[in-house]
Amino acid sequence: MPEGPELHLASLYVNKMCDGVVFCGPVVKSEVVKTNKTDRIFADKVSKFPDVPFTCEAYRITATSRGKEVKLTLTPIKSDDAPKRGAKARQADRPMDVVFRFGMSGYFRFTGEDELPKHAHLRFYSKEKPCRVLSFVDTRRFGSWEPCGTWQPDRGPCIMFEYQSFRENVLSHLSDRTFDRPICEVLLNQKYFNGIGNYLRAEILYRLSIPPFVCARSILEGLEPDDPLENEKPLKKEFTQMAQMKDMKRETGDLLRLCHTVPLEVVNLGGKGYDPEKADYSGFEAWLQCYYVDGMKTLREVRLPSGTRSSSRTRKSIRAEPTEGQKRRTGRVTRKDSK
């Protein structure tokens, strides 16, 4: 499932590929041919998504991300005869924001019109000849889009690009019953950790050697709203080894800081599936220290009422790992797991 870094990389991809490109005409929603029961179910999902009521003779597309959302801004290119046009025409020349949530498999592709991906459910056509198309592709159809949309109000600040607000939002709500839950569960709560998903939480907990089912509040209590390392002056070279070790301990012991820096490491890897020529995941796989790494321990996550102990099962040797659903999708579940 795409997480905060993937959605930010998607926005960078859109901005790179659409730079200088002029789009025109209506935004087109695909029609799904219902050939079997599965297709009928998926077709119903797509048909429930709204049409995008935007059409323009010439417009540009830019993108920005926030946590697990991407916003495309469709900006009409004003013509010289705009003042002479009627009120209805001028209304159509206003910019529109379309907010996307990627679900389990969403992403963007920019291709020729004759090279459209199979599951291109929303399409933006360029004005050039031959025509090119920016498509929102979603194989499993759990993604969505919202015309004239805004960032969802129940999502917290972005872990990557609203770091200070993110820290303050978490630490000012520690009395909330949410933080009675295990830390592995709370890290997926987008109200507080907007952008964290399964692989990020596993990597963060592993680096800090935090048991996944420890109460979240006990991990977060004592952290400061202002990250001291963000505002400190650069260390002088003559600092003692003891001072450097103390500083390292402070940095690695701050879970909120790693919720900020670890996703940025993934962003800095680049690409990660948003290269239109090829998807090279080797750098990302080499970066992983825990998630789906051979020799790691798989803990079975079961959501239980607050105050109830969760059970775990040992597979190999250490720390938090993927959910059962992910293992089934990749064929890594045993018969014992599935019972």
SULTA-V571916 format. One record per residue. N is the residue number from 1. PHI is phi in radians with two decimals (NA if undefined). PSI is psi in degrees with one decimal (none if undefined). OMEGA is omega in whole degrees, -180 to 180 (* if undefined). Layout:
n | phi | psi | omega
N | PHI | PSI | OMEGA
N | PHI | PSI | OMEGA
This chain:
n | phi | psi | omega
1 | NA | 131.6 | 179
2 | -1.07 | 137.7 | 178
3 | -2.04 | -174.6 | -175
4 | -0.84 | -48.0 | 180
5 | -1.06 | -39.0 | -179
6 | -1.15 | -39.8 | 179
7 | -1.20 | -34.8 | 176
8 | -1.18 | -41.0 | 177
9 | -1.10 | -34.2 | 177
10 | -1.11 | -41.3 | 179
11 | -1.15 | -38.3 | 177
12 | -1.13 | -38.9 | 179
13 | -1.08 | -46.8 | 180
14 | -1.06 | -45.7 | -179
15 | -1.12 | -35.3 | 180
16 | -1.24 | -48.3 | -174
17 | -1.29 | -29.5 | -176
18 | -1.69 | 2.2 | 179
19 | -1.09 | 120.0 | 179
20 | 1.43 | -2.8 | -179
21 | -1.55 | 134.3 | 177
22 | -1.79 | 128.3 | 179
23 | -1.82 | 160.6 | -179
24 | -2.67 | 164.7 | 175
25 | 1.39 | -168.2 | -179
26 | -1.41 | 160.4 | 170
27 | -1.49 | 127.8 | -170
28 | -1.87 | 128.2 | 173
29 | -1.67 | 134.6 | -175
30 | -1.25 | 156.4 | 173
31 | -1.88 | 130.9 | -178
32 | -1.71 | 128.0 | 177
33 | -1.39 | 125.6 | -176
34 | -1.60 | 92.7 | -178
35 | -1.69 | -20.3 | 179
36 | -2.65 | -178.7 | -176
37 | -1.07 | -42.4 | -180
38 | -1.09 | -44.6 | 179
39 | -1.09 | -35.1 | 179
40 | -1.13 | -40.6 | 179
41 | -1.12 | -48.0 | -180
42 | -1.15 | -37.0 | 179
43 | -1.10 | -39.4 | 178
44 | -1.11 | -36.5 | 178
45 | -1.10 | -46.7 | -178
46 | -1.17 | -40.0 | -177
47 | -1.12 | -25.0 | 179
48 | -1.33 | -18.4 | 178
49 | -1.23 | 145.6 | -175
50 | -1.30 | 150.6 | 167
51 | -1.20 | 154.2 | 177
52 | -1.75 | 105.6 | -175
53 | -1.37 | 66.3 | -178
54 | -2.39 | 128.2 | 172
55 | -2.55 | 141.8 | -174
56 | -2.75 | 148.0 | 180
57 | -1.22 | -28.2 | 179
58 | -2.80 | 126.2 | 178
59 | -2.66 | 164.3 | 178
60 | -2.04 | 160.0 | -180
61 | -2.16 | 129.6 | 172
62 | -2.25 | 159.9 | -176
63 | -2.36 | 150.3 | 172
64 | -2.52 | 157.5 | -178
65 | -2.20 | 156.3 | 174
66 | -2.61 | 108.7 | -178
67 | 1.02 | -122.0 | -178
68 | -1.75 | 33.2 | 176
69 | -2.34 | 149.2 | 174
70 | -2.21 | 134.6 | 179
71 | -1.98 | 122.0 | 171
72 | -1.66 | 129.6 | 176
73 | -1.87 | 119.6 | 179
74 | -1.70 | 111.9 | -174
75 | -1.99 | 112.1 | 178
76 | -1.08 | 144.9 | 174
77 | -1.58 | 116.4 | -175
78 | -1.23 | 138.3 | 178
79 | -1.79 | 166.3 | -177
80 | -1.16 | -24.7 | -177
81 | -1.63 | 13.2 | -178
82 | -0.98 | -42.5 | -180
83 | -1.11 | -24.7 | -177
84 | -1.47 | -11.2 | -175
85 | -1.44 | 160.7 | -178
86 | -1.26 | 170.6 | -178
87 | -1.10 | -38.4 | -180
88 | -1.13 | -39.2 | 180
89 | -1.20 | -40.3 | 179
90 | -1.16 | -32.8 | 177
91 | -1.08 | -39.0 | -179
92 | -1.23 | -15.9 | -178
93 | -1.56 | 5.8 | 179
94 | -1.40 | 145.6 | 178
95 | -1.09 | 154.7 | 175
96 | -2.33 | 138.0 | 173
97 | -1.75 | 132.8 | 174
98 | -2.10 | 117.2 | -176
99 | -1.71 | 129.2 | -178
100 | -1.94 | 140.0 | 167
101 | -2.08 | 130.2 | -166
102 | -1.46 | -12.3 | -178
103 | 1.08 | -131.9 | -176
104 | -1.74 | -16.3 | -173
105 | -2.61 | 17.6 | -176
106 | -1.31 | 150.0 | 174
107 | -2.94 | 170.3 | 178
108 | -1.87 | 148.3 | 174
109 | -2.42 | 143.6 | 177
110 | -2.11 | 110.8 | -172
111 | -2.39 | 174.1 | 170
112 | -1.22 | 158.4 | -178
113 | -1.08 | -29.9 | -180
114 | -1.56 | 7.6 | -180
115 | -2.15 | 26.1 | -177
116 | -1.04 | 134.4 | 174
117 | -1.09 | 156.7 | -175
118 | -1.06 | -39.4 | -174
119 | -1.91 | 44.6 | 178
120 | -1.46 | 97.0 | -170
121 | -1.56 | -20.4 | 176
122 | -2.41 | 133.0 | -169
123 | -2.32 | 139.3 | 177
124 | -2.10 | 120.1 | -172
125 | -1.74 | 136.2 | 179
126 | -1.40 | 163.4 | -177
127 | -1.52 | -13.8 | -174
128 | -1.31 | 167.4 | 175
129 | -2.21 | 124.4 | -2
130 | -1.21 | 151.6 | -175
131 | -1.27 | 143.5 | 172
132 | -2.06 | 158.9 | -172
133 | -2.34 | 130.3 | 169
134 | -1.61 | 121.7 | -176
135 | -2.10 | 142.5 | 167
136 | -1.63 | 114.3 | -175
137 | -1.86 | 133.6 | -178
138 | -2.63 | 95.4 | -175
139 | -1.07 | -43.1 | -174
140 | -1.63 | -7.3 | 172
141 | 1.10 | 32.6 | 173
142 | -1.70 | -7.2 | 178
143 | -1.33 | 173.8 | -179
144 | -2.73 | 166.5 | 174
145 | -2.45 | 155.0 | -176
146 | -2.33 | 105.8 | 177
147 | -1.15 | 146.4 | -177
148 | 0.94 | 36.0 | -173
149 | -1.52 | 165.4 | 174
150 | -2.30 | 167.7 | 175
151 | -1.03 | 137.1 | -180
152 | -1.05 | 127.9 | -175
153 | -1.19 | -21.0 | -179
154 | -1.55 | 5.9 | 174
155 | -1.69 | 140.4 | -179
156 | -1.35 | 180.0 | 177
157 | -1.06 | 153.6 | -179
158 | -1.16 | 133.0 | -180
159 | -1.14 | -26.0 | -175
160 | -1.63 | -44.3 | -168
161 | -2.05 | 6.3 | 172
162 | -2.34 | 50.4 | -168
163 | -1.03 | -49.0 | -177
164 | -1.10 | -44.4 | 178
165 | -1.12 | -36.5 | 177
166 | -1.06 | -48.1 | 179
167 | -1.05 | -48.0 | -177
168 | -1.11 | -38.2 | -180
169 | -1.12 | -40.8 | 180
170 | -1.23 | -51.9 | -172
171 | -1.25 | -22.1 | 178
172 | -1.48 | -4.5 | -179
173 | -2.13 | 22.3 | -177
174 | -1.13 | -19.2 | 177
175 | -1.34 | -10.7 | 179
176 | -1.12 | 143.8 | -178
177 | -1.10 | -19.6 | 177
178 | -0.93 | -37.7 | -174
179 | -1.44 | 4.3 | 167
180 | -1.32 | -19.1 | -175
181 | -1.35 | 165.7 | 176
182 | -1.08 | 148.5 | -177
183 | -1.07 | -33.5 | -179
184 | -1.14 | -28.9 | 179
185 | -1.43 | -42.3 | -177
186 | -1.13 | -33.5 | -180
187 | -1.09 | -19.0 | 179
188 | -1.63 | -1.3 | 180
189 | -1.37 | 108.8 | -174
190 | -1.25 | -11.2 | 175
191 | -1.15 | -27.9 | -178
192 | -2.07 | -32.7 | -175
193 | -2.13 | 66.8 | -175
194 | -1.26 | 104.5 | -179
195 | 2.18 | -17.0 | 179
196 | -1.43 | 137.4 | 175
197 | -2.36 | -161.6 | -171
198 | -1.09 | -49.0 | -175
199 | -1.26 | -35.1 | 179
200 | -1.16 | -43.3 | -179
201 | -1.13 | -38.9 | 179
202 | -1.10 | -44.9 | -179
203 | -1.14 | -40.8 | -178
204 | -1.18 | -47.1 | 180
205 | -1.13 | -36.5 | 180
206 | -1.13 | -44.7 | -179
207 | -1.11 | -31.6 | -178
208 | -1.64 | -1.2 | -178
209 | 0.96 | 41.8 | 179
210 | -1.68 | 123.0 | 175
211 | -1.05 | 131.6 | -172
212 | -1.06 | -28.5 | -173
213 | -1.75 | 15.0 | 174
214 | -1.24 | 146.1 | 179
215 | -1.01 | 130.7 | -176
216 | -1.05 | -40.4 | -177
217 | -1.06 | -37.6 | -178
218 | -1.15 | -26.6 | 179
219 | -1.40 | -34.6 | -171
220 | -1.62 | -22.4 | 179
221 | -1.08 | 138.4 | 179
222 | 1.69 | -14.5 | 176
223 | -1.32 | 148.4 | -177
224 | -1.62 | 145.0 | 177
225 | -1.03 | -35.3 | 176
226 | -1.72 | 124.1 | 178
227 | -1.24 | 114.3 | -178
228 | -1.07 | -28.6 | -178
229 | -1.33 | -19.7 | 179
230 | -1.27 | -30.9 | -173
231 | -1.86 | -3.8 | -178
232 | -1.31 | 152.3 | 175
233 | -1.27 | 155.9 | 180
234 | -1.01 | 142.3 | -180
235 | -1.16 | 140.4 | 175
236 | -1.40 | 149.3 | -176
237 | -1.13 | -26.7 | -176
238 | -1.45 | 7.2 | 177
239 | -1.03 | 145.0 | -179
240 | -1.27 | 160.9 | 178
241 | -1.09 | -35.7 | 180
242 | -1.11 | -40.7 | 180
243 | -1.15 | -38.8 | 179
244 | -1.17 | -38.6 | 178
245 | -1.15 | -38.4 | 178
246 | -1.11 | -41.5 | -180
247 | -1.16 | -38.6 | 179
248 | -1.12 | -38.9 | 180
249 | -1.13 | -41.5 | 179
250 | -1.11 | -40.3 | -177
251 | -1.20 | -48.3 | -175
252 | -1.31 | -18.4 | -180
253 | -1.51 | -0.3 | -176
254 | -1.76 | 101.0 | -177
255 | -1.07 | -38.7 | -178
256 | -1.15 | -34.7 | 178
257 | -1.14 | -41.2 | 179
258 | -1.20 | -28.8 | 174
259 | -1.11 | -20.9 | 178
260 | -1.61 | -46.5 | -172
261 | -1.42 | -34.8 | -178
262 | -1.13 | -45.1 | 175
263 | -1.06 | -34.8 | 179
264 | -1.18 | -29.2 | 175
265 | -1.08 | -40.9 | 180
266 | -1.16 | -42.1 | 178
267 | -1.02 | -41.8 | -178
268 | -1.21 | -17.5 | 174
269 | -1.20 | -25.3 | 179
270 | 1.28 | 179.6 | 173
271 | 0.92 | -96.9 | -178
272 | 0.80 | 50.0 | 175
273 | 1.69 | -2.3 | -179
274 | -1.87 | 19.2 | 171
275 | -1.56 | 118.0 | -176
276 | -1.14 | -18.6 | -179
277 | -1.47 | -44.5 | -179
278 | -2.76 | 152.1 | 177
279 | -1.82 | 109.6 | -179
280 | -1.90 | 109.1 | -177
281 | -1.74 | 4.9 | -174
282 | -1.09 | -39.7 | 179
283 | -1.13 | -40.7 | 179
284 | -1.16 | -42.6 | 180
285 | -1.12 | -36.7 | 177
286 | -1.22 | -29.1 | -179
287 | -1.25 | -33.5 | -178
288 | -1.06 | 132.2 | 177
289 | -1.82 | -22.2 | -172
290 | -2.32 | -50.3 | -169
291 | -1.16 | 117.4 | -179
292 | 1.04 | 26.3 | 177
293 | -1.63 | 131.8 | 180
294 | -1.03 | 139.2 | -179
295 | 1.67 | -7.0 | 180
296 | -1.49 | 164.2 | -179
297 | -1.72 | 135.7 | 178
298 | -1.76 | 123.2 | 176
299 | -1.81 | 130.4 | -177
300 | -1.44 | 119.8 | -178
301 | -1.63 | 122.4 | 179
302 | -2.22 | 122.5 | 180
303 | -1.39 | 117.4 | -179
304 | -2.15 | 165.2 | 177
305 | -1.02 | 151.4 | -179
306 | -0.98 | 133.9 | 179
307 | 1.63 | -6.4 | 179
308 | -1.66 | 138.5 | -180
309 | -1.28 | 142.6 | 176
310 | -1.68 | 150.6 | 178
311 | -1.67 | 157.0 | 179
312 | -2.41 | 158.1 | 180
313 | -2.32 | 133.2 | -178
314 | -1.55 | 129.3 | 173
315 | -1.78 | -58.1 | -176
316 | -2.23 | -90.4 | -172
317 | -2.36 | -23.1 | 179
318 | -2.95 | 144.7 | 166
319 | 1.26 | -179.3 | -175
320 | -1.29 | 149.5 | -176
321 | -2.54 | -165.2 | -173
322 | -1.20 | 163.8 | 176
323 | -1.31 | 166.8 | -180
324 | -1.11 | -36.7 | 180
325 | -1.06 | -39.4 | 180
326 | -1.17 | -39.3 | -180
327 | -1.12 | -38.5 | 178
328 | -1.12 | -39.6 | -178
329 | -1.19 | -24.5 | -179
330 | -1.84 | 4.1 | 177
331 | 1.33 | 20.3 | -177
332 | -1.83 | 23.7 | 179
333 | -1.85 | 140.3 | 180
334 | -1.64 | 171.4 | 178
335 | -1.07 | -38.8 | 179
336 | -1.09 | -38.4 | 179
337 | -1.09 | -39.6 | -170
338 | -1.42 | -7.4 | -180
339 | -1.35 | none | *
